[in-house]
Amino acid sequence: MKIWDRATGEYTQEVSSKKLRFLYNKKIGRFFLKFFVSHICAKMASKFIRSSFSRRRMNKFIKNNEIDLNNFEDKRYKSYNDVFTRKLKSHLINIDYDEDRFIAPADSKLSIYPIKDDLMVNIKDSDYTLNEMVENNIDLTEFSNGLCLVFRLSAYDYHRYCYVDSGSLIDSYHVKGKLHTVQSISDDYEIYKKNSRVVSILDTKNFSKIIQIEVGAMAVGRIINHPLSNFEKGEEKGFFELNGSTIVILVKDNVIKIDDDILEHNDKSIETKVRYGEGIATKISS
């Protein structure tokens, strides 16, 4: 999977782990996968990552990903979960507050898909209906010909996410499901139809109504959203617990224009690495 970092101009290649290839590609691996994606396993993993027993994994995670804890809020990190949900110091969070700029909700790899009339979206070479993603609870007709923005977070990314604009919450609900990895090795298993997710309908100040979907990852994959009815651009919306996750945002037609450099790479099937609060599109004047 090729990724372009627009901040450095460098290209990287992301390779799925051997463990994931075993779980998804081997018959015996898929036997164990049934347990790993179960809610029983999620509860067990949840207890472990919050316990002091996970400190060894915590220290390995910090070292392997070269995480400088000096950049995050001062606290005593007692477990893997403490480090995974770490919060940046406020002066290190950079938000593009230009009202005409649509921002990235999280540190992530961005892909863009047009919303066709049949409401199908292609994510990692597999087709999924938007209705399946929202559990058929929303009439998506008004989003026809709009854009589906997919922000894929890896385990090493900062796992807190923000609102892309100021506005108010229209509705929000949780969709239960088996939790699969968001890495590409699981593409043939329709991960977005099976993952736990939170769907939020947001009335934004500058970009009309949008739909934001947070998708949990394999094992714990918990999604924690703050109970806000009104919000400001760049304000923290919530955070993920454990491993990679994904955020999907649906935007209506003729509302935003994605930046040319992102579109250029997207047309070549290259994901763009973006940062929390970074401008990625501009409002189309009415």
Buried (B, 14 or more C-beta within 10 A) or exposed (E): BEBBBBEEEEEEEEEBEEEBBBBBEEEEBEEEBEEBBBEEBBEBBBEBBBEEEBBEBBEEBBEEEEBEEEEBEEEEBBBBBBBBBBBBEEEEBEBBEEEBBBBBBBBBBBBBBEBEEEBBBBBBEBEBBBBBBBBEEBEBEEBBEBBBBBBBBBBBBBBBBBBBBBBEBEEBEBBEBBBBBBBBBBEEBBBBBBBBBBBBBBBBEBBBBBBBBBBBBBBBBBBBBEEBEEBBBBEBBBBBBBBBBBBBBBBBBEBBEBBEEBBEBBEEEBBBBBBBBBBBBBBEEE
